[in-house]
Structures are given as structure tokens and as C-alpha cells.
Amino acid sequence: MRTVFCFRMGGHRMKVGKCITMTESGNSENEGLERAGVLPAQQSRSRALRDRLIAEGMRLARARPFQDVAIADLCAAAKCSTGAFYARFPDKLTLLKAVMVSAAAESRPLFEAIVNGSPFDQIIRDLVAAQVARFQAYETFYRSAFKVSLDDGAAWTPFRQNASGLANCYISRLRSEPSIDGVSIDEDKVRFAFQIMYAMLNNTILNRPGPFHLPDPEFAMLLEASMIAAMGIHFPDEAKG
């Protein structure tokens, strides 16, 4: 679904396209949890405990490698028994996959809000800054998630869907921007620019190749420039600076 809203830029009201996605709904997250292998929770109390275990799993996964997190730690943090844990998750790996689903569901509307709401000439800069900040804050969790995805590629699906959806959202914004020559928009190149962003973020977290790392101001600046160059779009002069 696509709708239109107005905002002001440079003293003028402009209409821009806003993408609305079903993945923002709780139903999509529940489907993702089911695909991850989470056992059904029929009662609200059961779902509340499931969600509490996922939240505590995220908190612990941000603090230390998930392989070092014991089920007893999770149950203590969530104030439940190990039996209650196993009634919802077959094993600790399933919980981590559920945490990945939850993390993706949490982050997608945050980034789509930037694409929809930032002044056009600041979208990529704001988006890169927000992505870098989140990857820094969740570095330990992402490293654990990467290891899981090496053995089970489907575990990365929620993040893969996020990347695709965010690129589509940006394309929608591009096509409704009057200062952009629509003929110059190559959607595959735009999607490749988003592929560059996530590849750089993932590789920097996982391998730390250098010369620049997430805290370095040059990292975000060069990533922004790389994305804009990859798109090959004829941006107005003010959008380049």
C-alpha cells in the first residue's frame, strides 16, 4: 500500500510517497517466530512469557556472545522455570533466531521513518548514521547472529527482507521527488547501493578489515558517498553536499 503526505523543505510544501508495509504489523512478526521454530503460544500469558524470554535474550546477546549465555541465565532473567522455557523454545538456538526476528521487526519501522520523513537531501546521510549507530550498539548480538546464519541461511531472512523493503521504500521516495530526473533512476542500482551499505556494515562488524571502523567519522561519510555513486542518479546540487 502507498499513500502520500506533505512536509516542508526550503519553505515549500512537497508531496512525497510514503511506503506502508505489512511487516510493521504484529502478524508478520508472529509468522517469523513460527518459521524460526518457536512453539505456538495460544494464551496471552504464554505469549507474554515468550516475549519476555525474547527480550531478555536480546539483552543478554548484546552483552556477551550468545554461545556463552546459558538457558539458566535466560530463565533467571525472565523469572521462569526451564520447563517454561522448553514449552516455548525447543532449544537455545531457536531463541536466538526468535531474537533475530524481533530485532528486525523493531528496526524496520525506525529506518523506514527516516526514508519517509527526512528532508530529501539528508536521507542517505541520516540513514547511514542511524544504521552505523545501531550496528555499534548491537555489535555483539550481530556477531552471534552472523554465526547462526552461516549454518542456517534462512535465519537471516528477517534482515534480508528488511534490506529489500528499505530499498523499495527509498525507490518510492525517489520516484515522488520532483528534483530527481526519473529517467536516471535505475532501480537495480539503487538496490545495489543498499546492498553495499549492509555488506560494509556486516563485514566491518564480523571481520573488522579496516582501514575505517564504525566509530570513525570517515566510515559513515565514505559509505554515504559510495551509496550515492552506486545509484548513478542525477541528484540536484544541494543533494550532493
C-alpha positions in Angstrom: 0.0 0.0 0.0 1.2 3.5 -0.8 -0.1 6.8 0.5 1.0 10.5 0.2 1.8 13.0 2.9 3.3 16.5 2.8 6.3 18.1 4.5 8.2 21.3 4.2 11.7 21.7 2.6 13.2 25.0 1.8 10.0 26.8 2.7 7.9 24.8 0.2 5.4 22.1 0.7 6.2 18.9 -1.2 4.3 15.7 -1.7 6.3 12.6 -1.2 5.5 8.9 -1.4 5.3 7.1 1.9 5.6 3.3 1.9 3.4 1.4 4.3 4.4 -2.2 4.8 2.5 -5.1 6.3 5.8 -6.1 8.0 5.2 -3.4 10.6 2.3 -5.5 11.9 2.4 -8.0 14.7 1.1 -10.7 12.4 4.3 -10.7 10.4 6.5 -11.0 13.4 4.4 -13.9 14.7 4.8 -15.6 11.3 8.6 -15.1 11.5 8.7 -16.6 15.0 6.8 -19.6 13.7 9.3 -20.0 10.8 12.1 -19.8 13.3 10.7 -22.8 15.2 9.1 -21.1 18.2 6.4 -23.3 19.6 2.8 -21.9 19.4 1.7 -19.8 22.4 -2.1 -19.8 22.4 -2.8 -17.9 25.7 -1.9 -14.2 26.3 0.0 -15.2 29.4 2.1 -17.7 27.4 2.8 -15.1 24.7 3.8 -12.6 27.4 6.4 -15.0 28.8 7.6 -15.9 25.3 8.1 -12.2 24.5 9.8 -11.7 27.9 12.3 -14.5 27.1 13.0 -13.0 23.7 13.6 -9.5 25.3 15.9 -11.0 27.9 17.6 -13.0 25.1 18.3 -9.8 23.3 19.6 -8.0 26.4 22.0 -10.9 27.1 23.0 -11.3 23.5 24.0 -7.6 23.4 26.2 -8.1 26.5 28.1 -11.3 25.5 28.3 -13.9 22.8 25.2 -16.0 22.8 27.1 -19.2 23.0 28.2 -18.0 26.5 24.5 -17.5 27.5 23.1 -20.4 29.5 19.4 -21.3 29.5 19.6 -21.0 33.2 20.7 -17.3 32.8 17.7 -16.7 30.4 15.2 -18.3 32.8 16.6 -16.4 35.8 16.4 -13.1 33.9 12.8 -13.8 32.7 11.8 -15.2 36.1 10.6 -18.5 34.8 11.4 -22.2 35.0 13.5 -24.2 32.5 10.3 -26.2 31.8 8.5 -23.0 30.9 11.4 -22.1 28.5 11.2 -25.5 26.7 7.5 -25.2 26.4 8.1 -22.3 24.1 11.5 -22.9 22.5 12.9 -26.3 21.6 16.5 -25.1 22.3 18.6 -22.0 22.8 19.3 -21.7 19.1 15.6 -21.3 18.4 15.5 -18.5 20.9 18.4 -16.7 19.2 16.5 -17.0 15.8 13.5 -15.5 17.6 15.6 -12.7 18.9 16.7 -12.0 15.3 13.1 -11.9 14.1 12.2 -9.5 16.9 15.3 -7.3 16.2 14.3 -7.0 12.6 10.7 -6.2 13.4 11.9 -3.5 15.8 14.4 -1.8 13.4 12.5 -1.7 10.2 10.0 1.0 11.0 12.7 3.1 12.5 14.7 3.1 9.3 11.6 3.5 7.1 10.7 6.5 9.1 14.0 8.1 8.1 13.4 7.4 4.5 9.8 8.8 4.7 10.5 11.7 6.9 14.0 13.1 6.5 14.5 16.1 4.1 15.3 14.5 0.7 18.8 15.7 0.6 19.6 14.2 4.0 18.0 10.8 3.7 21.1 8.8 2.9 23.2 10.7 5.4 20.6 10.2 8.2 20.0 6.6 7.2 23.7 5.7 7.3 24.2 7.4 10.6 21.3 5.5 12.1 22.5 2.2 10.7 26.0 2.7 12.0 24.7 3.7 15.4 22.5 0.6 15.6 25.3 -1.8 14.5 27.6 -0.3 17.1 25.0 -0.7 19.8 24.2 -4.3 18.8 27.6 -5.4 17.7 27.9 -8.5 19.9 24.4 -9.6 19.0 25.1 -9.2 15.3 28.3 -11.3 15.6 26.3 -14.1 17.2 23.6 -13.8 14.6 26.1 -14.0 11.7 27.5 -17.3 13.1 24.0 -18.8 13.2 23.3 -17.7 9.6 26.4 -19.5 8.4 24.8 -22.8 9.3 21.2 -21.8 8.6 20.9 -19.2 5.9 17.2 -18.9 6.5 17.8 -17.4 9.9 19.0 -14.2 8.2 15.7 -13.9 6.3 14.2 -11.2 8.5 17.2 -8.9 8.0 17.3 -9.7 4.3 13.6 -8.8 4.0 14.4 -5.5 5.9 17.1 -4.6 3.4 14.9 -5.3 0.4 11.9 -3.4 1.9 14.0 -0.4 2.8 15.4 -0.2 -0.7 11.9 -0.3 -2.1 10.8 2.4 0.3 13.7 4.6 -0.9 12.8 4.0 -4.5 9.2 5.1 -3.8 10.6 8.3 -2.2 12.9 8.8 -5.2 10.1 8.5 -7.7 8.0 11.1 -6.0 10.8 13.6 -5.6 10.3 16.4 -8.2 14.0 17.4 -8.2 15.1 14.0 -9.5 15.2 13.1 -13.2 13.1 9.9 -13.2 14.8 8.7 -16.3 18.1 8.5 -14.3 16.6 6.1 -11.7 17.9 2.5 -12.2 16.1 0.5 -9.5 18.7 -2.3 -9.6 21.5 0.2 -9.0 19.5 1.7 -6.1 19.1 -1.8 -4.6 22.8 -2.4 -5.1 23.6 0.8 -3.1 21.6 -0.7 -0.2 23.5 -4.0 -0.7 26.7 -2.0 -0.4 25.5 -0.4 2.9 24.6 -3.7 4.5 27.7 -5.5 3.1 30.0 -2.9 4.6 28.2 -2.9 7.9 28.2 -6.6 8.2 31.8 -7.1 7.1 33.0 -4.4 9.4 31.3 -6.0 12.4 32.3 -9.5 11.5 35.9 -9.1 10.2 37.0 -5.5 11.1 39.1 -5.3 8.0 39.8 -1.5 8.2 41.2 1.0 7.5 38.0 2.6 8.9 35.7 1.2 11.6 32.2 2.1 12.7 33.2 4.8 15.2 35.4 6.6 12.7 33.6 9.6 11.1 35.2 8.7 7.8 33.3 5.4 7.7 29.8 7.0 7.5 31.0 9.7 5.1 32.6 7.2 2.7 29.6 4.8 2.9 27.2 7.6 2.1 29.3 8.7 -0.9 29.6 5.1 -2.1 25.8 4.6 -2.0 25.1 7.8 -3.9 27.8 7.0 -6.5 26.4 3.4 -7.0 22.9 4.8 -7.6 24.1 6.8 -10.6 21.2 9.2 -10.1 21.3 12.8 -11.3 20.8 14.4 -7.9 20.3 18.2 -7.6 23.4 20.1 -6.5 22.2 20.6 -2.9 21.6 16.8 -2.5 25.3 16.1 -3.2 26.7 18.2 -0.4 
